[in-house]
Amino acid sequence: MTTIREMACRLLQWKPPRLPLKGRLLLWWIVLAAVGFLAVRYFKHPIFLFWRAVETPLMLVVACGGAWYAWRARKVAMGSWRRLESGLRLVFSVLLVVLVIGQEGWFRWQQSQVLWGGVAMSRIGQHFVVGFQDFDDVKSLAERGLIGGIYITRRNLKGETVESLRERIGELQLLRARAGLPPLFVMADQEGGKVSHLSPFIERMPPLSSLLVDGTENLELRAHAYGEQQGQVLAQLGINMNLAPVVDLKIESTERWTDRHTRIWQRAIDSDPWIVTRVAVAYGNGLAASGVQPTVKHFPGLGRVKADTHLVKASLTVDPVDRAADWLPFREVTERTGAAMMLAHVRLPNIDPDKPVSLSRIVVQDVLRKEDGEGWNYQGLLITDDLNMGAVYGDGIGRAAIAALDAGVDLVLVSYDPDQYYRALYAATKAWRRGTIDASREAISTNRLIQYWKRAGSSRT
């Protein structure tokens, strides 16, 4: 019987079979083509954030290795076919090196232009809320007015305590005050339940739907206490806006295979829009009482959406009765709490077949902002869902940021992949200078931000 030791020795002595020449050449072409495809289509793409630190060096190593191997093969090639093949591979590899260096250089150029700053960059930058890896990454951006807010999540909590996190956020706000700038929006995604991105750093609270387990007696009191308790903890950290409550209706109660991340069925409060409204109003007022701005999400409601907008584009076509039910909590909660509203990356083909709600001038101006009987006359803050999401990123994050600001959205969220902020702000600033972004709508949005902080300041005095 073969012992484990003998098997181990055989394994260590084993050498993989050497591929024949045609197999090795085919493998090189596959590898080079794959790197070329990644360099063109997915360079610094959010889905490859995990290898961002080694992305460019690794691509260059492969491309340079391909060039070196092809150059050697050409020197010893026998026959015209081998010389032609190795020559083509050499040219392709060199072009790949140029492509990768060019892509990295273009990104660095955009980044440098943003960091260089200027009046226009600051003007547009105040509409951006950004995620980040380290607080040092956003100090200069915050002090020079190149961002309007930051998004705090688990990656920002490593090595921190409650006290140190509060101090770091406080330092940023002090820099803003010294520069004569309004405070930063400091956002968290602490819904309770599944989406509690600051837990276990702070205690995880159950989802708001858990309040219904004991029935509806004293529901508003319990929801207000929940919001106040959560708000106090967040405020102690220096967080002034929470991306909650979720007021999408719980249309389904089971998981769909097409839904990997959104999972509204786990996060929604209830299927009854009036129950949702009761809980969300009380919760939002509880948050506000603690000094934290509530944010209803995800307009126009994702409960009936089949696709996952984190990954792909999605549309929502519903009859007027269902739409009225879906929209009721958004309208009621914002009117009764002053909550901000997050716009989802889902299309409403009957209203705007071309753009998702988050980027739609028609939805923002003709449905939400319009003051006559046809519109909501909603004058609170509008914020996009993360522009890194697949539903909009695939068309270009710069185009998405331009469309959102042109529509009159107040705050643009770029949270998951911080590097995308530079691309988005560079493109949006260029568009504003060209007049592609409507100057009057942007001016109104800027004034809305100014007035928000004036009201916030007066409420604290």
N, C-alpha and C positions, 0 to 999 in steps of 0.2 A: 504494500500500500504506500502511495506517495505521501510523504510527510509534509507538514506545513513549511518546514525549513527548505525542503527540496523545491517546493512550488515557488517559494520566495526567490531562491537562487535562480531558478529558470526564468522567472519574471524579470529579474535584474539583468540577466544576460540576453534577454530577447531584444532584437533589433527590428524595427518596422521594415517591411520590404521596400526596396527602392523603386519608386515609380519609373516607368519607362519614360523616355524623352518626351513623347507626345503628351503623356499625362502630366509631366512637370510643367510643360509650356501651357497646357490648358489651365492648370491650377494658377499659374502666374496671371494669365489673362483674367480669370475669374476674380482673383484678389484685387487686381488693379482696377477692373471695371466696378467692383463693389465700392472701393475707396472713392473712385471718381463720382459714382452716384451719390454717395454720402456727402461728398464735398460740394456737389451742386445743389442737392435737394435738402439735405438734413444737416448742414454745417451749423453748429451751435443751436441745434433744435432742442426744444424743451424735453422731448422724449428721451434724449441722450444726455440729460443733465448729469447723470451718474458718472459719465466718463469725461466730463468737460475739462478737467485738469490735464488729461493726457491726450485729448482729441487731436489737436494740431500736431504735437510731436509724433504721435503714433502714425498719423497719416503721412507725415513727411518721411518717417523711417521706412514705411512700406514703399512710398513712391521713389525714394532715393535708392532703396534696395533693388527695386525693379529696374531702375536705370543702370545701376552697377552691374547687375546680373545680365541684362541685355547687352551692355557694352562688352563684357567679357565673352558672351556667346558669339557676338558678331566678329570678334577678333579671330576666333578659332572656327568659325562656321565653314562647313564644307558644302558647297552647292548653293545655287542662286536662291532656292526656296528658303533655306535656313538663314541666309544673309538678309533676305527681305523680311522674314518674320522677326528676327532679332532687331533689325533696324526700325521696324514699325513699333515694336515694344519699347525700344529706347526713346523714340519720339513721344510716344504716349506717356511714358513715365516722366519725362522731362516736363511735358505739358501739365501733368498731374501735380508735379512740384510747384510749378508756376501758379496753378489754380488754387492750391491749398494756401500758398503764401499770399496770393491775392485776396482770398476770402478772409484770412486772418487780418491782413492789412486793412481791408475795407471795414471790418468790425472795429478795429483799433482806431481808425479815422473817425468813425461815428462817435465812439466813446470819447475821443479827445475833444471833438467839437462840443459835446455836451458838457464835459468837464471844464472846457474853456469858458463856458457860460455866456453871459451877455443878457441884455434886456429881453430879447425875444425868447431865449431859452427859459429864463425865469418866468416870463409871462405864461408860457405854455406849461412849464414844469410844475406850476402850482396846482395843476389839475391831476397830477399823477400821484398815486399811492403805490409804494413799491415794497416788495419783499426784499430781504437781504440776508447775507450769511453772517456778517459781523457788524457790530455797531460802528466800527471805524469806517466801514464802507459807505455809510450814509451821513457821517458827520459833516463833511464838506457840502454834500448835496443839500442837507437841511439848512446849514448856515447861510448858504448863498441863494436860497429860495428856488433851487432846481427841482424840488419835490414839494408836494403838499401834504404828504402823509406817509406813514410806514405801516407795514403789516407784520404783526408779531405772531410767530408760530413756534413749534417745538424746536426747530433748528437754532433759534435764537436764545434758547434757555440753557444750552450746555454750559456747565461751569458757573451758572448764575444761581443766586439766591433771590428770594423775594425782595430783599433790601437792595441788592446790587442791581437787579433789573429796574427797580424804581429809580435808582440813582442814575442809571444810564439813560433812561427815558427823560428824566428830569434835566440831565445835561443837554440833551438835544433841544428841549423846550427853552432852556436858558439861552442857548446859542441863538435861537430864533428871536427871542425877546431882545437880546442885545443888538441884533441886526435890524430891529424894527419890523420884523415879519410876524404874521399871525401864527398862533400855535400850530403844531403838526396835528393832523388827524392820526391818532394811534389806534389802529384797528386790531381786533381779535376775532376769531371765528369760534366762539364758545357758545354753541347752541344748547348744550346739554345732551347727554346720551352719546350716540355714535360720533357726532362731530363736536369734539371738545379738544381743540388743538393746543390748549395750554395745560391739559391734564396729562400725567398726574402731578405736574408742577404745582397746580392748584387743584383743589378737590373737584372731582368729576361729579356733576349733578345729573340726576336722571333726566330723560327727555321731557319736554313740556307735556307730551301726551300722557305721561304717568299721572298727571293731576286729575285725569278723568277716571282713574281706577276707583276712586272713592265717590264717584258720581259728580253731580254739578252743584251740590250744596256748598255755599261759600266759595264757589269756584274763583270768583274775581279776587277775593281776599287772599286765597292761597297762591294764585298766579302772581299777584302784586308782591307778596312776600318772597316768592321765588326770585322774581326779577330784582327786587331790592337786595336780597342776599347775594345774588350773583354779581350785581352791579357794584356792591361795596368792595368785593374782592378784586374785581377788575380795576376799579378806581384807585385802590391802594397801590396797584402796580403802575399807575400812570396811563392806563388805557382809557380812552374817552369815547370810543365807538365800538359797539359790538355788532357783528354781522348776524343778527338774530332779532326777531323771531322768524322762523320758517312759517309762512302762511299759505303755502301750496296745499291744496286739498289732498287728503289721503284717498285717492280714487281706487287704488289697488292695495292689497294687504300681503302680497307675496312677491318674491323676487323674480325679475325677468332676466334672462340670460344676456340680453342686450344692454343691461344696465350694470356697469361695473363699479361706478363711483357715485353717481347722483343719489340713488336709493331713497327717493322721497318717501316711499312707503315706511321706511324706518324713522324718518325725521319729521314727518308731518304730524300735526296735532290731532286732526280728526277729518272726517269726510263732510261734516256739516259746517257750511261756511259761517253760520252764526255762532256755533260753538268755538270755532277757530278764532273768530273776531273777539269774543268775550275773553278768551285766554290771552290772546296776543295784545289786546289793548291794556289789560291789567299788567301783564308782564312788561310791556314797553314803558308804561308809566312807572313801574317799579325800578326799571333800569335808569330812567331819566331822573327819578328822585335821588339816585345815588351818584348822579353826575355823568352817566354814560348814555350816549346817543343810541337809541335802537335803530335797526335797519330791517325793514321787511324784505323778504326775498321768497321766490325768484320770479318777479313779474315777467310774463303774464300768467305764471303758474305752470309748474312742471309735472303736476300730478297725472296729466293725461298724455304726456310726451313719452313715446316709446323708445327713442334713441337716447344715448348718453352724450350730452353736449361736451363732456370732457374730452371725448374722442372724435365725434363726427357731427356733421350738420344735422339739424332737426327742424321739423315743421310742426305746427299745431293748427289743425282746422277743427273747430267745434261749432255747434249751433249756438244761436244767441242765448238760449236758456242756460246752457252749460257755461258759456263764457261769462254771463252775469254772475253765476255762482262762484266761478273761479276768481273773478275780479273783486267781488264784494269785500273780502278781508283786506285786500290791498288798499282799497279806497277808504274803508271805515277806520282801519288802524292808523293810517297816515293822518287822516283828519283829526282823530281824537288823541293822538300822541305826539304829532310832529315828527314821526319817524322818517328817516331817509328810506330810499327804495333802491334795491339792487335789481338791475335789468339783466335778464337771462339772454343767452345766445341762441334763441329759438325764433324761427320765422313765423309770422302770422300772415299767410298768403292772401287772406281776404282783405288785409289792410296794407301790407307792404310785402309784395312777393320777392323783392330783391335783396332786402337786408334783414338780418336778425334784429329783434327788438332793441338790443343793446347798442346798435349802430344806426337805428332808423330815425331819420328826421321826422318822418310822417307820424310814427308812434309817439315820439317824444313831444313834438310840437302840436300835433293835431288831436291826439288822444289825451295825453297827460297834462300838458301845459296850457292848452287852449282855455280861455276864460268864459266863452259863451256856453250855452246849454249842451253843446255837443262834446265839450271837453271836461276834464276833471278840475281844472284850475289848480293843479297840484304845483306848489311853489317850493316844495322841500328839495332836499339834495337827492340827485340821481347819481348812482355809481354803477359802473359796469361790473359784471362778473369778470373773473380773471381772463385777460386777453391771451394768456398762454394756452387756453383750452382749444381743443382740436376743431371745434365748430367755427372758430374765426381765425385761428393762427395760420391755418393752411393757406389762406388768401393773402397772408402777409400781416405781421403785427403792426407795421407802420400804417398800412391802409386801414386797419381796424381802428387804431387810435385816431387817425384823421377823421374817419366817418363818425366816430362817437362824439368828438369835440365839435364837429360841424353840425351834428344833430342837436347840440345844446346840452349834452351830458356834462355834469359838473366834475365828476371824479372818475378817472380811468385807473383800474386796478391791474397791476402787473406784479403778481405775487410769487408764483411757483418758481419761475426761473428769473432771477434778478437781472441777468445779463440782457434780457430782452428790453428792459427799460431804456437802454441807450439807443437801440434801434428805433423804438417807438417814439421817443422824444425827439430824436434827430429828424425823423420823417415828418412828425407833426409840426415841428417848428418851421421846417422848410415849407410845408403846405400853408402855414399861417402867413408866412412872408409873401408867398405867391398869391394869397387871397383865396386859396382852395377851401380853407376853413372860414365860414361866415363870421366876419368880425363882430357884427352886432350881437349874434347869439353867444359868441365867446365872451363879449363884454358883459352881457347880462349874467352869464354864468359866473364870471369873476366877481361881479357885484354880489351875487347870491352867496358866494363863499365869504366875502367881507362882512356882509350882514349877519351871516350865521355866527361868526366869531364875535361880533359886537354883541349880539343877543346872549351868547354863551358867557361873555365877560360880564355883562350887566347882571346876569342871573346869579353870579358868584359873589357879587358885592352886596 
